[in-house]
Amino acid sequence: MPEVVITAHGAYGPHVLIVGDPRRAELVAREVLDQAEQVTDARGLPGFVGTFAGKRVGVQAHGIGGPSAALVIEELVLVGVQRIVRFGTFGSLSPDFAPGDLLCAAAAIPHDGASRALVGGEPHAPLADFEIVHAAVHDAKHAGVRMRVGLIATTDLYFDPDTELDQRWAARGAVGVDMETATLLTLAPLRGISAGSFLVCSNRVDEPDTQWSEADQRTAILTAAPVALGALLSEPKPK
Protein backbone atom coordinates (compact mmCIF):
# COMPACT_ATOMS: atom_id res chain seq x y z
CA MET A 1 0.00 0.00 0.00
CA PRO A 2 1.46 3.42 -0.87
CA GLU A 3 2.06 5.99 1.82
CA VAL A 4 -0.95 8.30 2.05
CA VAL A 5 -0.32 10.79 4.84
CA ILE A 6 3.28 11.39 5.84
CA THR A 7 5.97 13.32 4.01
CA ALA A 8 9.63 12.46 3.22
CA HIS A 9 11.95 10.35 5.38
CA GLY A 10 13.54 12.34 8.17
CA ALA A 11 11.24 15.34 7.75
CA TYR A 12 10.07 15.24 11.38
CA GLY A 13 13.21 14.09 13.15
CA PRO A 14 12.89 11.37 15.81
CA HIS A 15 10.20 12.96 18.04
CA VAL A 16 6.54 13.60 17.15
CA LEU A 17 3.51 14.74 19.11
CA ILE A 18 0.34 13.29 17.57
CA VAL A 19 -3.00 15.07 17.96
CA GLY A 20 -6.46 13.94 16.89
CA ASP A 21 -7.98 17.30 15.95
CA PRO A 22 -6.26 19.03 12.99
CA ARG A 23 -7.10 22.42 14.49
CA ARG A 24 -5.44 21.45 17.76
CA ALA A 25 -2.35 20.29 15.91
CA GLU A 26 -2.06 23.70 14.26
CA LEU A 27 -2.74 25.51 17.55
CA VAL A 28 0.08 23.66 19.33
CA ALA A 29 2.46 24.08 16.40
CA ARG A 30 1.81 27.79 15.93
CA GLU A 31 1.52 28.81 19.59
CA VAL A 32 3.93 26.48 21.41
CA LEU A 33 6.66 25.57 18.92
CA ASP A 34 9.25 27.98 17.60
CA GLN A 35 9.71 28.42 13.85
CA ALA A 36 6.90 25.98 13.01
CA GLU A 37 6.49 25.04 9.35
CA GLN A 38 3.78 22.87 7.82
CA VAL A 39 5.21 19.83 6.03
CA THR A 40 2.06 17.94 5.01
CA ASP A 41 -1.72 18.24 4.76
CA ALA A 42 -2.55 14.91 3.14
CA ARG A 43 -6.19 13.86 3.65
CA GLY A 44 -6.78 16.91 5.83
CA LEU A 45 -4.30 15.73 8.47
CA PRO A 46 -1.73 18.51 8.79
CA GLY A 47 1.79 17.95 10.05
CA PHE A 48 4.21 20.57 11.34
CA VAL A 49 7.86 20.72 12.28
CA GLY A 50 9.45 23.26 14.60
CA THR A 51 11.54 23.44 17.74
CA PHE A 52 10.73 23.22 21.43
CA ALA A 53 13.37 23.98 24.07
CA GLY A 54 15.85 24.14 21.21
CA LYS A 55 15.09 20.63 19.93
CA ARG A 56 13.48 19.62 16.65
CA VAL A 57 9.98 18.19 17.04
CA GLY A 58 6.99 17.33 14.87
CA VAL A 59 3.27 17.78 15.51
CA GLN A 60 1.03 15.58 13.37
CA ALA A 61 -2.77 15.23 13.29
CA HIS A 62 -4.10 11.65 13.21
CA GLY A 63 -7.88 11.99 13.02
CA ILE A 64 -10.46 10.06 15.02
CA GLY A 65 -10.19 6.45 16.13
CA GLY A 66 -7.66 3.64 16.20
CA PRO A 67 -7.52 2.81 12.46
CA SER A 68 -6.78 6.40 11.49
CA ALA A 69 -4.22 6.79 14.29
CA ALA A 70 -2.56 3.47 13.42
CA LEU A 71 -2.10 4.53 9.80
CA VAL A 72 -0.41 7.77 10.83
CA ILE A 73 1.77 6.06 13.45
CA GLU A 74 2.91 3.40 10.97
CA GLU A 75 3.92 6.05 8.45
CA LEU A 76 5.72 8.11 11.07
CA VAL A 77 7.78 5.04 11.91
CA LEU A 78 8.51 4.54 8.20
CA VAL A 79 10.00 8.05 7.98
CA GLY A 80 12.29 7.55 10.97
CA VAL A 81 10.29 8.67 14.03
CA GLN A 82 11.41 6.89 17.21
CA ARG A 83 9.30 8.48 19.93
CA ILE A 84 5.60 9.36 19.72
CA VAL A 85 3.38 10.98 22.31
CA ARG A 86 -0.36 11.38 21.87
CA PHE A 87 -1.76 14.70 23.10
CA GLY A 88 -5.53 14.49 23.08
CA THR A 89 -8.69 14.69 25.14
CA PHE A 90 -10.69 12.24 27.22
CA GLY A 91 -14.04 11.92 28.92
CA SER A 92 -13.71 11.50 32.68
CA LEU A 93 -15.12 8.47 34.51
CA SER A 94 -13.93 9.83 37.85
CA PRO A 95 -15.16 12.72 39.99
CA ASP A 96 -11.49 13.57 40.56
CA PHE A 97 -11.23 14.97 37.02
CA ALA A 98 -12.87 18.14 35.78
CA PRO A 99 -12.61 19.77 32.33
CA GLY A 100 -9.09 21.07 31.84
CA ASP A 101 -7.39 18.54 34.13
CA LEU A 102 -4.45 16.60 32.69
CA LEU A 103 -4.05 12.82 32.69
CA CYS A 104 -0.88 10.91 31.90
CA ALA A 105 -2.07 7.48 30.75
CA ALA A 106 0.17 4.82 32.28
CA ALA A 107 -1.80 2.03 30.62
CA ALA A 108 -4.94 1.42 28.57
CA ILE A 109 -7.89 -0.97 28.43
CA PRO A 110 -7.86 -2.00 24.73
CA HIS A 111 -11.59 -2.03 23.92
CA ASP A 112 -10.88 -1.19 20.26
CA GLY A 113 -10.66 -3.19 17.08
CA ALA A 114 -7.29 -1.81 15.97
CA SER A 115 -5.53 -3.03 19.13
CA ARG A 116 -7.17 -6.45 18.87
CA ALA A 117 -6.16 -6.79 15.23
CA LEU A 118 -2.55 -5.86 15.99
CA VAL A 119 -2.19 -8.72 18.52
CA GLY A 120 -4.36 -11.27 16.74
CA GLY A 121 -7.09 -11.05 19.35
CA GLU A 122 -4.84 -12.23 22.18
CA PRO A 123 -5.15 -10.63 25.64
CA HIS A 124 -2.64 -7.86 26.22
CA ALA A 125 -2.02 -4.83 28.44
CA PRO A 126 -0.81 -1.75 26.54
CA LEU A 127 1.65 0.26 28.66
CA ALA A 128 3.21 3.68 28.21
CA ASP A 129 6.99 4.02 28.20
CA PHE A 130 8.00 4.55 31.84
CA GLU A 131 10.67 7.12 31.00
CA ILE A 132 8.06 9.29 29.29
CA VAL A 133 5.68 8.97 32.24
CA HIS A 134 8.45 9.76 34.72
CA ALA A 135 9.53 12.85 32.76
CA ALA A 136 5.94 14.08 32.57
CA VAL A 137 5.42 13.80 36.32
CA HIS A 138 8.60 15.78 36.92
CA ASP A 139 7.77 18.45 34.30
CA ALA A 140 4.19 18.89 35.53
CA LYS A 141 5.32 19.42 39.12
CA HIS A 142 8.00 21.86 38.00
CA ALA A 143 5.50 23.82 35.89
CA GLY A 144 2.78 23.79 38.54
CA VAL A 145 0.40 21.92 36.22
CA ARG A 146 -2.12 19.60 37.92
CA MET A 147 -1.60 16.15 36.41
CA ARG A 148 -2.54 12.66 37.52
CA VAL A 149 -1.28 9.29 36.28
CA GLY A 150 -3.87 6.60 35.64
CA LEU A 151 -5.62 4.03 33.46
CA ILE A 152 -7.54 5.04 30.32
CA ALA A 153 -10.07 2.93 28.41
CA THR A 154 -9.92 3.12 24.62
CA THR A 155 -13.03 2.42 22.56
CA ASP A 156 -14.21 2.54 18.95
CA LEU A 157 -17.61 4.07 19.61
CA TYR A 158 -18.22 7.58 20.89
CA PHE A 159 -21.95 6.78 21.17
CA ASP A 160 -21.85 3.24 22.55
CA PRO A 161 -25.20 1.39 22.90
CA ASP A 162 -23.83 -0.42 25.98
CA THR A 163 -24.91 2.10 28.60
CA GLU A 164 -23.20 0.24 31.46
CA LEU A 165 -19.78 -0.06 29.83
CA ASP A 166 -18.46 3.13 31.44
CA GLN A 167 -19.35 1.86 34.90
CA ARG A 168 -17.57 -1.46 34.28
CA TRP A 169 -14.43 0.36 33.15
CA ALA A 170 -14.55 2.61 36.21
CA ALA A 171 -14.97 -0.42 38.48
CA ARG A 172 -11.72 -1.81 37.02
CA GLY A 173 -9.86 1.40 37.78
CA ALA A 174 -10.18 3.38 34.55
CA VAL A 175 -10.44 7.12 35.16
CA GLY A 176 -11.43 8.07 31.62
CA VAL A 177 -12.11 7.03 28.05
CA ASP A 178 -10.61 8.01 24.67
CA MET A 179 -10.42 6.49 21.18
CA GLU A 180 -6.71 6.16 20.33
CA THR A 181 -4.37 5.58 23.30
CA ALA A 182 -4.53 1.77 23.37
CA THR A 183 -3.80 1.66 19.64
CA LEU A 184 -0.64 3.74 20.07
CA LEU A 185 0.57 1.86 23.15
CA THR A 186 -0.04 -1.49 21.43
CA LEU A 187 1.64 -0.53 18.18
CA ALA A 188 4.70 1.17 19.69
CA PRO A 189 6.53 -1.91 21.06
CA LEU A 190 5.62 -3.89 17.95
CA ARG A 191 7.48 -1.28 15.87
CA GLY A 192 10.34 -0.76 18.33
CA ILE A 193 9.53 2.83 19.31
CA SER A 194 8.70 4.58 22.60
CA ALA A 195 5.26 6.05 23.25
CA GLY A 196 3.12 7.82 25.79
CA SER A 197 -0.26 9.52 26.01
CA PHE A 198 -1.27 12.80 27.66
CA LEU A 199 -4.94 13.67 27.74
CA VAL A 200 -6.83 16.77 28.80
CA CYS A 201 -10.27 16.19 30.31
CA SER A 202 -12.97 17.65 28.06
CA ASN A 203 -16.04 16.57 30.07
CA ARG A 204 -17.38 14.06 32.54
CA VAL A 205 -18.98 11.12 30.75
CA ASP A 206 -22.80 11.18 30.91
CA GLU A 207 -22.73 14.75 32.24
CA PRO A 208 -23.32 17.00 29.19
CA ASP A 209 -23.34 20.16 31.28
CA THR A 210 -19.63 19.64 32.08
CA GLN A 211 -18.56 20.07 28.42
CA TRP A 212 -15.90 22.77 28.24
CA SER A 213 -16.14 25.96 26.25
CA GLU A 214 -13.93 26.73 23.26
CA ALA A 215 -12.05 29.38 25.24
CA ASP A 216 -11.45 27.00 28.16
CA GLN A 217 -10.31 24.31 25.73
CA ARG A 218 -7.72 26.62 24.19
CA THR A 219 -6.37 27.63 27.59
CA ALA A 220 -6.14 24.04 28.83
CA ILE A 221 -4.43 22.80 25.67
CA LEU A 222 -1.82 25.57 25.69
CA THR A 223 -1.15 24.99 29.40
CA ALA A 224 -0.71 21.22 29.06
CA ALA A 225 1.11 21.08 25.71
CA PRO A 226 4.55 22.05 27.13
CA VAL A 227 4.33 19.15 29.61
CA ALA A 228 3.60 16.65 26.82
CA LEU A 229 6.35 18.10 24.64
CA GLY A 230 8.85 18.10 27.49
CA ALA A 231 8.18 14.42 28.16
CA LEU A 232 8.37 13.62 24.46
CA LEU A 233 11.81 15.23 24.19
CA SER A 234 13.20 13.89 27.48
CA GLU A 235 16.33 11.80 27.08
CA PRO A 236 15.76 8.11 27.79
CA LYS A 237 18.21 6.46 30.18
CA PRO A 238 20.94 4.31 28.53
CA LYS A 239 20.11 0.61 28.39
NORLIN-V422897 format. One record per pair of residues at least 12 apart in sequence whose ideal C-beta (glycine too) atoms are under 8 Angstrom apart, sorted by the first residue. I is the first residue (numbers start at 1). J is the second residue. D is the distance in whole Angstrom. If there is no record, write none. Layout:
BEGIN
i & j & d
I & J & D
I & J & D
END
This chain:
BEGIN
i & j & d
3 & 75 & 5
3 & 78 & 7
4 & 42 & 6
4 & 43 & 6
4 & 71 & 7
4 & 75 & 8
5 & 40 & 7
5 & 42 & 5
5 & 43 & 6
5 & 45 & 6
5 & 47 & 8
5 & 71 & 6
5 & 72 & 6
5 & 75 & 5
6 & 40 & 6
6 & 42 & 8
6 & 47 & 7
6 & 60 & 8
6 & 72 & 7
6 & 75 & 4
6 & 76 & 6
6 & 78 & 7
6 & 79 & 5
7 & 39 & 5
7 & 40 & 4
7 & 47 & 7
7 & 79 & 7
8 & 79 & 7
9 & 78 & 8
9 & 79 & 5
9 & 80 & 6
10 & 79 & 7
10 & 80 & 5
11 & 39 & 5
11 & 40 & 8
11 & 49 & 7
11 & 58 & 8
11 & 79 & 6
12 & 39 & 7
12 & 47 & 7
12 & 49 & 6
12 & 56 & 8
12 & 57 & 8
12 & 58 & 3
12 & 60 & 7
12 & 76 & 7
12 & 79 & 7
12 & 80 & 7
12 & 81 & 6
13 & 49 & 7
13 & 56 & 4
13 & 57 & 7
13 & 58 & 6
13 & 80 & 8
13 & 81 & 8
14 & 80 & 7
14 & 81 & 6
14 & 82 & 4
14 & 83 & 6
15 & 55 & 7
15 & 56 & 7
15 & 57 & 5
15 & 58 & 7
15 & 81 & 7
15 & 82 & 7
15 & 83 & 5
15 & 84 & 8
15 & 232 & 5
15 & 233 & 6
16 & 57 & 7
16 & 58 & 4
16 & 59 & 7
16 & 60 & 6
16 & 76 & 6
16 & 81 & 5
16 & 83 & 7
16 & 84 & 5
16 & 85 & 8
16 & 232 & 8
17 & 57 & 7
17 & 58 & 7
17 & 59 & 5
17 & 60 & 7
17 & 84 & 8
17 & 85 & 5
17 & 86 & 8
17 & 87 & 5
17 & 225 & 8
17 & 228 & 6
17 & 229 & 6
17 & 232 & 6
18 & 59 & 8
18 & 60 & 5
18 & 61 & 8
18 & 62 & 5
18 & 69 & 7
18 & 72 & 6
18 & 73 & 7
18 & 76 & 8
18 & 84 & 6
18 & 85 & 7
18 & 86 & 5
18 & 87 & 7
18 & 184 & 7
19 & 59 & 6
19 & 60 & 7
19 & 61 & 6
19 & 62 & 7
19 & 86 & 8
19 & 87 & 5
19 & 88 & 6
20 & 61 & 7
20 & 62 & 6
20 & 63 & 6
20 & 64 & 6
20 & 69 & 8
20 & 88 & 5
20 & 89 & 8
20 & 179 & 8
20 & 180 & 6
21 & 61 & 7
21 & 88 & 8
22 & 44 & 6
22 & 45 & 6
22 & 46 & 5
22 & 61 & 4
22 & 63 & 8
24 & 61 & 8
24 & 87 & 8
24 & 221 & 6
25 & 46 & 6
25 & 47 & 8
25 & 48 & 7
25 & 59 & 5
25 & 60 & 7
25 & 61 & 4
26 & 46 & 6
26 & 48 & 7
27 & 218 & 7
27 & 221 & 6
27 & 222 & 7
28 & 59 & 5
28 & 87 & 7
28 & 221 & 7
28 & 222 & 8
28 & 225 & 5
29 & 48 & 4
29 & 50 & 6
29 & 59 & 5
30 & 48 & 8
31 & 222 & 6
32 & 52 & 7
32 & 222 & 7
32 & 225 & 5
32 & 226 & 6
32 & 229 & 7
33 & 48 & 7
33 & 50 & 3
33 & 51 & 6
33 & 52 & 6
33 & 57 & 7
33 & 59 & 7
34 & 50 & 6
34 & 51 & 5
34 & 52 & 7
35 & 50 & 5
35 & 51 & 6
36 & 48 & 5
36 & 49 & 7
36 & 50 & 4
36 & 59 & 8
37 & 49 & 6
37 & 50 & 7
39 & 58 & 8
40 & 60 & 8
43 & 63 & 8
44 & 61 & 8
45 & 60 & 7
45 & 61 & 4
45 & 62 & 7
45 & 63 & 6
45 & 72 & 7
46 & 60 & 8
46 & 61 & 5
47 & 59 & 7
47 & 60 & 4
47 & 61 & 7
48 & 60 & 8
52 & 226 & 8
52 & 229 & 5
52 & 230 & 8
52 & 233 & 6
53 & 229 & 8
53 & 230 & 7
53 & 233 & 6
55 & 233 & 5
57 & 229 & 6
57 & 232 & 7
57 & 233 & 6
58 & 76 & 8
58 & 81 & 7
60 & 72 & 6
60 & 76 & 7
62 & 86 & 8
62 & 180 & 7
64 & 179 & 6
64 & 180 & 8
65 & 112 & 8
65 & 114 & 8
65 & 156 & 6
65 & 179 & 5
65 & 180 & 7
66 & 112 & 5
66 & 113 & 7
66 & 114 & 3
66 & 115 & 7
66 & 154 & 7
66 & 156 & 7
66 & 179 & 7
66 & 180 & 6
66 & 182 & 7
66 & 183 & 4
67 & 113 & 8
67 & 114 & 5
69 & 86 & 8
69 & 114 & 7
69 & 180 & 4
69 & 183 & 5
69 & 184 & 6
70 & 114 & 5
70 & 118 & 7
70 & 183 & 5
70 & 187 & 6
73 & 183 & 8
73 & 184 & 6
73 & 187 & 5
73 & 188 & 8
73 & 191 & 8
74 & 187 & 7
74 & 191 & 7
77 & 191 & 5
77 & 193 & 6
81 & 193 & 7
82 & 193 & 5
82 & 194 & 7
83 & 129 & 8
83 & 132 & 8
83 & 193 & 6
83 & 194 & 5
83 & 195 & 7
83 & 232 & 6
84 & 184 & 7
84 & 188 & 7
84 & 193 & 6
84 & 194 & 8
84 & 195 & 5
84 & 232 & 8
85 & 132 & 7
85 & 195 & 7
85 & 196 & 5
85 & 197 & 7
85 & 198 & 6
85 & 228 & 6
85 & 229 & 8
85 & 231 & 6
85 & 232 & 4
86 & 180 & 6
86 & 181 & 6
86 & 184 & 5
86 & 195 & 8
86 & 196 & 7
86 & 197 & 4
86 & 198 & 7
86 & 199 & 8
87 & 198 & 5
87 & 199 & 8
87 & 224 & 8
87 & 225 & 6
87 & 228 & 4
88 & 178 & 6
88 & 180 & 6
88 & 181 & 8
88 & 197 & 7
88 & 198 & 8
88 & 199 & 5
88 & 200 & 8
89 & 178 & 7
89 & 199 & 6
89 & 200 & 5
89 & 201 & 7
89 & 202 & 4
90 & 103 & 6
90 & 152 & 6
90 & 176 & 4
90 & 177 & 6
90 & 178 & 4
90 & 199 & 4
90 & 200 & 7
90 & 201 & 6
90 & 202 & 7
91 & 176 & 6
91 & 177 & 5
91 & 178 & 8
91 & 201 & 8
91 & 202 & 6
91 & 203 & 6
91 & 204 & 7
91 & 205 & 4
92 & 175 & 7
92 & 176 & 5
92 & 201 & 5
92 & 203 & 7
92 & 204 & 5
92 & 205 & 6
93 & 153 & 8
93 & 166 & 6
93 & 169 & 6
93 & 170 & 4
93 & 174 & 6
93 & 175 & 6
93 & 176 & 5
93 & 177 & 6
93 & 204 & 8
93 & 205 & 6
94 & 150 & 8
94 & 170 & 7
94 & 175 & 4
94 & 176 & 7
95 & 204 & 8
96 & 148 & 7
96 & 175 & 7
97 & 148 & 7
97 & 175 & 6
97 & 176 & 7
97 & 201 & 5
97 & 204 & 7
98 & 201 & 6
98 & 204 & 7
98 & 210 & 7
99 & 201 & 5
99 & 202 & 6
99 & 203 & 6
99 & 204 & 8
99 & 210 & 6
99 & 211 & 7
99 & 212 & 4
99 & 216 & 6
99 & 220 & 7
100 & 200 & 7
100 & 201 & 6
100 & 212 & 7
100 & 216 & 6
100 & 219 & 7
100 & 220 & 4
100 & 223 & 8
101 & 146 & 6
101 & 147 & 8
101 & 148 & 7
101 & 200 & 7
101 & 201 & 5
102 & 140 & 7
102 & 145 & 6
102 & 146 & 7
102 & 147 & 4
102 & 148 & 7
102 & 198 & 7
102 & 199 & 7
102 & 200 & 6
102 & 201 & 8
102 & 220 & 8
102 & 224 & 5
102 & 227 & 7
103 & 147 & 7
103 & 148 & 6
103 & 149 & 8
103 & 150 & 6
103 & 152 & 7
103 & 175 & 7
103 & 176 & 6
103 & 198 & 7
103 & 199 & 5
103 & 200 & 8
103 & 201 & 7
104 & 128 & 8
104 & 133 & 6
104 & 136 & 5
104 & 137 & 7
104 & 140 & 8
104 & 147 & 6
104 & 148 & 7
104 & 149 & 5
104 & 150 & 8
104 & 196 & 7
104 & 197 & 8
104 & 198 & 6
104 & 231 & 8
105 & 128 & 6
105 & 149 & 8
105 & 150 & 7
105 & 151 & 7
105 & 152 & 4
105 & 181 & 5
105 & 185 & 8
105 & 196 & 7
105 & 197 & 4
105 & 198 & 7
105 & 199 & 6
106 & 127 & 7
106 & 128 & 6
106 & 133 & 6
106 & 149 & 5
106 & 150 & 6
106 & 151 & 7
107 & 125 & 6
107 & 126 & 6
107 & 127 & 5
107 & 128 & 7
107 & 151 & 5
107 & 152 & 8
107 & 185 & 7
108 & 126 & 5
108 & 151 & 7
108 & 152 & 5
108 & 153 & 7
108 & 154 & 5
108 & 181 & 5
108 & 182 & 4
108 & 185 & 5
108 & 197 & 7
109 & 151 & 7
109 & 152 & 7
109 & 153 & 4
109 & 154 & 7
109 & 169 & 6
109 & 172 & 7
109 & 174 & 6
109 & 182 & 7
110 & 124 & 7
110 & 126 & 6
110 & 154 & 6
110 & 182 & 4
110 & 183 & 8
110 & 186 & 6
111 & 153 & 6
111 & 154 & 6
111 & 155 & 5
111 & 156 & 8
111 & 165 & 8
111 & 169 & 8
111 & 182 & 7
112 & 154 & 5
112 & 155 & 6
112 & 156 & 5
112 & 179 & 7
112 & 182 & 6
112 & 183 & 6
113 & 156 & 6
114 & 182 & 8
114 & 183 & 4
114 & 186 & 8
115 & 154 & 7
115 & 182 & 5
115 & 183 & 5
115 & 186 & 4
118 & 183 & 8
118 & 186 & 5
118 & 187 & 6
118 & 190 & 6
119 & 186 & 6
124 & 186 & 7
126 & 181 & 8
126 & 182 & 5
126 & 184 & 8
126 & 185 & 3
126 & 186 & 5
127 & 185 & 6
128 & 185 & 6
128 & 195 & 7
128 & 196 & 4
128 & 197 & 6
129 & 188 & 7
129 & 194 & 4
129 & 195 & 6
129 & 196 & 6
129 & 236 & 8
131 & 194 & 7
131 & 234 & 7
131 & 236 & 5
131 & 237 & 6
132 & 194 & 6
132 & 195 & 7
132 & 196 & 4
132 & 231 & 5
132 & 232 & 7
132 & 234 & 7
133 & 149 & 6
133 & 196 & 6
133 & 231 & 8
135 & 230 & 7
135 & 231 & 4
135 & 234 & 4
136 & 196 & 7
136 & 198 & 7
136 & 227 & 6
136 & 228 & 7
136 & 230 & 7
136 & 231 & 4
137 & 149 & 7
139 & 226 & 8
139 & 227 & 5
139 & 230 & 4
139 & 231 & 6
139 & 234 & 8
140 & 227 & 5
143 & 226 & 7
143 & 227 & 6
145 & 223 & 6
145 & 224 & 6
145 & 227 & 5
147 & 224 & 8
147 & 227 & 7
148 & 175 & 7
150 & 173 & 8
150 & 174 & 8
150 & 175 & 4
150 & 176 & 8
151 & 172 & 8
151 & 173 & 5
151 & 174 & 5
151 & 175 & 6
152 & 174 & 6
152 & 175 & 7
152 & 176 & 5
152 & 177 & 7
152 & 178 & 6
152 & 181 & 5
152 & 182 & 8
152 & 197 & 7
152 & 199 & 7
153 & 169 & 4
153 & 174 & 4
153 & 176 & 7
153 & 177 & 5
153 & 178 & 8
153 & 182 & 8
154 & 177 & 7
154 & 178 & 6
154 & 179 & 6
154 & 180 & 7
154 & 181 & 5
154 & 182 & 3
154 & 183 & 7
155 & 177 & 6
155 & 178 & 8
155 & 179 & 6
156 & 179 & 7
158 & 179 & 7
166 & 205 & 5
166 & 206 & 7
176 & 199 & 7
176 & 201 & 7
176 & 205 & 8
177 & 205 & 6
178 & 197 & 8
178 & 199 & 6
180 & 197 & 8
181 & 197 & 4
181 & 199 & 7
184 & 197 & 6
185 & 197 & 7
194 & 236 & 7
196 & 231 & 6
196 & 232 & 7
198 & 224 & 7
198 & 227 & 7
198 & 228 & 4
198 & 231 & 7
200 & 220 & 5
200 & 221 & 6
200 & 224 & 5
202 & 217 & 7
END
